[in-house]
Amino acid sequence: MQANVGDVDRTVRFTLGLFIILIGVYLRSYWGLVGVILIATATIKWCPLYIPFRISSGRQSR
């Protein structure tokens, strides 16, 4: 599994993930779990949704 999430993308995912979790806790909604997914993909530097679209925000090594 090759990393396909870059540094800026990771920062945005992590920040947005924390925000969504806090909103989910505040509203007592399960939608906060979406934030957990964003933080997980930021942590492992890999997003499975990028594969079918051939997207990569990380550095490409040649």
MOPAC internal coordinates of N, CA, C and O (Angstrom, degrees):
PM7 1SCF
backbone

  N    0.0000 0     0.00 0     0.00 0    0    0    0
  C    1.4409 1     0.00 0     0.00 0    1    0    0
  C    1.5257 1   107.50 1     0.00 0    2    1    0
  O    1.2310 1   121.25 1   -64.76 1    3    2    1
  N    1.3139 1   115.22 1   115.24 1    3    2    1
  C    1.4625 1   121.30 1  -178.08 1    5    3    2
  C    1.5272 1   109.75 1   -93.47 1    6    5    3
  O    1.2310 1   120.79 1   -41.95 1    7    6    5
  N    1.3149 1   116.10 1   138.05 1    7    6    5
  C    1.4697 1   121.14 1  -179.65 1    9    7    6
  C    1.5248 1   109.84 1   -60.96 1   10    9    7
  O    1.2310 1   120.63 1   -47.85 1   11   10    9
  N    1.3333 1   116.40 1   132.15 1   11   10    9
  C    1.4591 1   120.19 1   177.94 1   13   11   10
  C    1.5407 1   111.82 1  -130.18 1   14   13   11
  O    1.2310 1   120.58 1  -164.84 1   15   14   13
  N    1.3235 1   116.49 1    15.16 1   15   14   13
  C    1.4674 1   121.81 1   177.91 1   17   15   14
  C    1.5266 1   107.86 1  -118.99 1   18   17   15
  O    1.2310 1   120.80 1   -60.60 1   19   18   17
  N    1.3233 1   116.08 1   119.40 1   19   18   17
  C    1.4613 1   121.22 1  -177.88 1   21   19   18
  C    1.5211 1   112.85 1   -82.69 1   22   21   19
  O    1.2310 1   121.38 1    -0.10 1   23   22   21
  N    1.3183 1   114.97 1   179.90 1   23   22   21
  C    1.4675 1   121.66 1  -175.33 1   25   23   22
  C    1.5277 1   113.06 1   -64.36 1   26   25   23
  O    1.2310 1   120.06 1   134.49 1   27   26   25
  N    1.3193 1   117.49 1   -45.51 1   27   26   25
  C    1.4672 1   120.29 1  -179.73 1   29   27   26
  C    1.5240 1   109.28 1   -66.61 1   30   29   27
  O    1.2310 1   120.55 1   136.61 1   31   30   29
  N    1.3219 1   116.55 1   -43.39 1   31   30   29
  C    1.4646 1   121.71 1   178.13 1   33   31   30
  C    1.5297 1   110.73 1   -59.72 1   34   33   31
  O    1.2310 1   120.24 1   139.04 1   35   34   33
  N    1.3323 1   117.14 1   -40.96 1   35   34   33
  C    1.4711 1   121.60 1   178.66 1   37   35   34
  C    1.5173 1   111.22 1   -62.55 1   38   37   35
  O    1.2310 1   120.69 1   135.87 1   39   38   37
  N    1.3239 1   116.28 1   -44.13 1   39   38   37
  C    1.4587 1   120.79 1  -179.53 1   41   39   38
  C    1.5256 1   111.09 1   -62.97 1   42   41   39
  O    1.2310 1   120.64 1   135.73 1   43   42   41
  N    1.3299 1   116.38 1   -44.27 1   43   42   41
  C    1.4650 1   120.82 1   179.32 1   45   43   42
  C    1.5260 1   110.23 1   -64.75 1   46   45   43
  O    1.2310 1   120.23 1   134.97 1   47   46   45
  N    1.3353 1   117.17 1   -45.03 1   47   46   45
  C    1.4677 1   120.48 1   179.53 1   49   47   46
  C    1.5270 1   111.40 1   -61.15 1   50   49   47
  O    1.2310 1   120.49 1   135.73 1   51   50   49
  N    1.3243 1   116.66 1   -44.27 1   51   50   49
  C    1.4653 1   120.30 1  -178.15 1   53   51   50
  C    1.5260 1   110.98 1   -64.45 1   54   53   51
  O    1.2310 1   120.47 1   133.48 1   55   54   53
  N    1.3321 1   116.71 1   -46.52 1   55   54   53
  C    1.4637 1   121.52 1  -179.32 1   57   55   54
  C    1.5270 1   110.79 1   -64.06 1   58   57   55
  O    1.2310 1   120.63 1   132.43 1   59   58   57
  N    1.3269 1   116.41 1   -47.57 1   59   58   57
  C    1.4554 1   120.85 1   179.40 1   61   59   58
  C    1.5293 1   110.67 1   -64.45 1   62   61   59
  O    1.2310 1   120.32 1   142.17 1   63   62   61
  N    1.3299 1   116.99 1   -37.83 1   63   62   61
  C    1.4537 1   121.14 1   177.85 1   65   63   62
  C    1.5138 1   112.24 1   -61.31 1   66   65   63
  O    1.2310 1   120.50 1   134.36 1   67   66   65
  N    1.3308 1   116.64 1   -45.64 1   67   66   65
  C    1.4701 1   120.27 1   177.54 1   69   67   66
  C    1.5265 1   111.68 1   -61.74 1   70   69   67
  O    1.2310 1   121.05 1   138.11 1   71   70   69
  N    1.3259 1   115.59 1   -41.89 1   71   70   69
  C    1.4641 1   120.97 1   179.37 1   73   71   70
  C    1.5335 1   110.65 1   -62.09 1   74   73   71
  O    1.2310 1   120.25 1   134.92 1   75   74   73
  N    1.3223 1   117.13 1   -45.08 1   75   74   73
  C    1.4689 1   121.41 1  -179.40 1   77   75   74
  C    1.5259 1   110.72 1   -65.48 1   78   77   75
  O    1.2310 1   120.18 1   140.29 1   79   78   77
  N    1.3238 1   117.27 1   -39.71 1   79   78   77
  C    1.4670 1   120.39 1   177.33 1   81   79   78
  C    1.5232 1   110.38 1   -62.24 1   82   81   79
  O    1.2310 1   120.35 1   134.78 1   83   82   81
  N    1.3295 1   116.94 1   -45.22 1   83   82   81
  C    1.4681 1   120.05 1   179.27 1   85   83   82
  C    1.5255 1   112.03 1   -62.39 1   86   85   83
  O    1.2310 1   120.30 1   138.74 1   87   86   85
  N    1.3212 1   117.03 1   -41.26 1   87   86   85
  C    1.4668 1   120.91 1   177.40 1   89   87   86
  C    1.5271 1   109.89 1   -64.66 1   90   89   87
  O    1.2310 1   120.38 1   138.16 1   91   90   89
  N    1.3347 1   116.88 1   -41.84 1   91   90   89
  C    1.4576 1   120.41 1   178.03 1   93   91   90
  C    1.5116 1   112.97 1   -62.08 1   94   93   91
  O    1.2310 1   120.40 1   139.84 1   95   94   93
  N    1.3228 1   116.83 1   -40.16 1   95   94   93
  C    1.4655 1   120.80 1   177.58 1   97   95   94
  C    1.5298 1   110.08 1   -67.38 1   98   97   95
  O    1.2310 1   120.84 1   136.51 1   99   98   97
  N    1.3148 1   115.99 1   -43.49 1   99   98   97
  C    1.4579 1   120.37 1  -179.47 1  101   99   98
  C    1.5322 1   111.52 1   -62.00 1  102  101   99
  O    1.2310 1   120.54 1   137.56 1  103  102  101
  N    1.3293 1   116.58 1   -42.44 1  103  102  101
  C    1.4610 1   121.23 1  -178.88 1  105  103  102
  C    1.5244 1   112.85 1   -86.89 1  106  105  103
  O    1.2310 1   120.82 1   177.26 1  107  106  105
  N    1.3394 1   116.03 1    -2.74 1  107  106  105
  C    1.4696 1   121.74 1  -177.03 1  109  107  106
  C    1.5228 1   110.77 1    53.39 1  110  109  107
  O    1.2310 1   121.74 1  -127.27 1  111  110  109
  N    1.3410 1   114.27 1    52.73 1  111  110  109
  C    1.4531 1   121.97 1  -177.11 1  113  111  110
  C    1.5273 1   109.98 1  -124.82 1  114  113  111
  O    1.2310 1   121.35 1   -29.34 1  115  114  113
  N    1.3166 1   115.02 1   150.66 1  115  114  113
  C    1.4578 1   119.64 1   177.10 1  117  115  114
  C    1.5335 1   112.57 1   -75.83 1  118  117  115
  O    1.2310 1   119.74 1   174.36 1  119  118  117
  N    1.3014 1   118.11 1    -5.64 1  119  118  117
  C    1.4592 1   121.24 1   177.73 1  121  119  118
  C    1.5289 1   111.28 1   -63.88 1  122  121  119
  O    1.2310 1   120.15 1   162.44 1  123  122  121
  N    1.2983 1   117.33 1   -17.56 1  123  122  121
  C    1.4597 1   120.66 1   175.82 1  125  123  122
  C    1.5098 1   112.51 1   -63.46 1  126  125  123
  O    1.2310 1   120.02 1   159.69 1  127  126  125
  N    1.3198 1   117.56 1   -20.31 1  127  126  125
  C    1.4658 1   120.87 1   177.69 1  129  127  126
  C    1.5312 1   112.47 1   -65.68 1  130  129  127
  O    1.2310 1   120.39 1   155.98 1  131  130  129
  N    1.3214 1   116.87 1   -24.02 1  131  130  129
  C    1.4672 1   120.16 1   175.37 1  133  131  130
  C    1.5241 1   109.49 1   -60.83 1  134  133  131
  O    1.2310 1   120.45 1   143.70 1  135  134  133
  N    1.2990 1   116.75 1   -36.30 1  135  134  133
  C    1.4615 1   121.52 1   177.15 1  137  135  134
  C    1.5148 1   111.87 1   -63.09 1  138  137  135
  O    1.2310 1   120.23 1   144.18 1  139  138  137
  N    1.3177 1   117.17 1   -35.82 1  139  138  137
  C    1.4689 1   120.96 1   177.66 1  141  139  138
  C    1.5242 1   110.09 1   -63.65 1  142  141  139
  O    1.2310 1   120.18 1   140.46 1  143  142  141
  N    1.3264 1   117.26 1   -39.54 1  143  142  141
  C    1.4637 1   121.23 1   178.36 1  145  143  142
  C    1.5230 1   109.97 1   -63.73 1  146  145  143
  O    1.2310 1   120.28 1   136.25 1  147  146  145
  N    1.3241 1   117.07 1   -43.75 1  147  146  145
  C    1.4674 1   120.20 1   179.29 1  149  147  146
  C    1.5292 1   111.55 1   -62.38 1  150  149  147
  O    1.2310 1   120.32 1   137.87 1  151  150  149
  N    1.3142 1   116.99 1   -42.13 1  151  150  149
  C    1.4626 1   120.25 1   179.42 1  153  151  150
  C    1.5263 1   110.59 1   -67.33 1  154  153  151
  O    1.2310 1   120.34 1   141.89 1  155  154  153
  N    1.3296 1   116.96 1   -38.11 1  155  154  153
  C    1.4680 1   120.45 1   178.88 1  157  155  154
  C    1.5276 1   111.12 1   -63.56 1  158  157  155
  O    1.2310 1   119.96 1   135.07 1  159  158  157
  N    1.3310 1   117.69 1   -44.93 1  159  158  157
  C    1.4623 1   119.93 1   179.77 1  161  159  158
  C    1.5289 1   111.20 1   -67.79 1  162  161  159
  O    1.2310 1   120.25 1   147.89 1  163  162  161
  N    1.3228 1   117.12 1   -32.11 1  163  162  161
  C    1.4643 1   119.98 1   176.27 1  165  163  162
  C    1.5251 1   110.52 1   -68.81 1  166  165  163
  O    1.2310 1   120.34 1   143.46 1  167  166  165
  N    1.3137 1   116.95 1   -36.54 1  167  166  165
  C    1.4607 1   121.64 1  -177.43 1  169  167  166
  C    1.5276 1   111.92 1   -70.44 1  170  169  167
  O    1.2310 1   120.56 1   136.57 1  171  170  169
  N    1.3403 1   116.54 1   -43.43 1  171  170  169
  C    1.4718 1   119.23 1  -177.44 1  173  171  170
  C    1.5295 1   113.07 1   -89.55 1  174  173  171
  O    1.2310 1   120.31 1   177.33 1  175  174  173
  N    1.3401 1   117.02 1    -2.67 1  175  174  173
  C    1.4665 1   123.54 1   177.10 1  177  175  174
  C    1.5276 1   112.91 1    60.34 1  178  177  175
  O    1.2310 1   120.40 1  -148.59 1  179  178  177
  N    1.3254 1   116.84 1    31.41 1  179  178  177
  C    1.4592 1   120.66 1  -178.14 1  181  179  178
  C    1.5191 1   109.54 1  -146.46 1  182  181  179
  O    1.2310 1   120.35 1   -49.17 1  183  182  181
  N    1.3182 1   116.94 1   130.83 1  183  182  181
  C    1.4535 1   122.49 1   178.91 1  185  183  182
  C    1.5273 1   108.89 1  -122.31 1  186  185  183
  O    1.2310 1   119.80 1   -61.62 1  187  186  185
  N    1.3281 1   117.98 1   118.38 1  187  186  185
  C    1.4599 1   120.16 1  -178.47 1  189  187  186
  C    1.5273 1   113.46 1   -66.39 1  190  189  187
  O    1.2310 1   119.47 1   156.03 1  191  190  189
  N    1.3252 1   118.61 1   -23.97 1  191  190  189
  C    1.4622 1   120.25 1   178.76 1  193  191  190
  C    1.5241 1   112.83 1   -72.69 1  194  193  191
  O    1.2310 1   119.80 1   162.25 1  195  194  193
  N    1.3161 1   117.99 1   -17.75 1  195  194  193
  C    1.4577 1   121.18 1   178.53 1  197  195  194
  C    1.5266 1   111.98 1   -75.23 1  198  197  195
  O    1.2310 1   119.61 1   156.06 1  199  198  197
  N    1.3214 1   118.35 1   -23.94 1  199  198  197
  C    1.4573 1   122.01 1  -173.46 1  201  199  198
  C    1.5315 1   113.01 1   -64.86 1  202  201  199
  O    1.2310 1   118.29 1   128.08 1  203  202  201
  N    1.3455 1   120.86 1   -51.92 1  203  202  201
  C    1.4669 1   118.75 1  -178.35 1  205  203  202
  C    1.5283 1   113.46 1   -64.73 1  206  205  203
  O    1.2310 1   120.48 1   154.38 1  207  206  205
  N    1.3212 1   116.69 1   -25.62 1  207  206  205
  C    1.4579 1   120.53 1  -179.53 1  209  207  206
  C    1.5320 1   112.76 1   -94.51 1  210  209  207
  O    1.2310 1   121.02 1   178.95 1  211  210  209
  N    1.3358 1   115.65 1    -1.05 1  211  210  209
  C    1.4654 1   122.79 1   179.97 1  213  211  210
  C    1.5276 1   112.10 1    54.34 1  214  213  211
  O    1.2310 1   121.32 1  -133.96 1  215  214  213
  N    1.3079 1   115.08 1    46.04 1  215  214  213
  C    1.4655 1   122.74 1   179.16 1  217  215  214
  C    1.5118 1   109.25 1  -102.30 1  218  217  215
  O    1.2310 1   120.63 1   -37.87 1  219  218  217
  N    1.3111 1   116.41 1   142.13 1  219  218  217
  C    1.4466 1   121.46 1   173.27 1  221  219  218
  C    1.5193 1   108.08 1  -149.85 1  222  221  219
  O    1.2310 1   121.02 1   -55.07 1  223  222  221
  N    1.3166 1   115.65 1   124.93 1  223  222  221
  C    1.4571 1   119.35 1   177.39 1  225  223  222
  C    1.5282 1   110.52 1   -99.36 1  226  225  223
  O    1.2310 1   120.62 1  -178.01 1  227  226  225
  N    1.3229 1   116.42 1     1.99 1  227  226  225
  C    1.4594 1   121.23 1   179.01 1  229  227  226
  C    1.5168 1   110.99 1   -90.80 1  230  229  227
  O    1.2310 1   121.43 1    -3.93 1  231  230  229
  N    1.3040 1   114.87 1   176.07 1  231  230  229
  C    1.4691 1   120.23 1   178.00 1  233  231  230
  C    1.5193 1   109.94 1   -72.40 1  234  233  231
  O    1.2310 1   120.77 1   -39.87 1  235  234  233
  N    1.2838 1   116.13 1   140.13 1  235  234  233
  C    1.4607 1   121.71 1   178.06 1  237  235  234
  C    1.5227 1   109.08 1   -99.49 1  238  237  235
  O    1.2310 1   120.34 1   -58.25 1  239  238  237
  N    1.3237 1   116.96 1   121.75 1  239  238  237
  C    1.4580 1   120.07 1   176.86 1  241  239  238
  C    1.5138 1   108.84 1   -95.26 1  242  241  239
  O    1.2310 1   121.07 1   -39.78 1  243  242  241
  N    1.3260 1   115.56 1   140.22 1  243  242  241
  C    1.4705 1   120.82 1  -178.61 1  245  243  242
  C    1.4841 1   110.64 1  -118.53 1  246  245  243
  O    1.2310 1   120.10 1   180.00 1  247  246  245

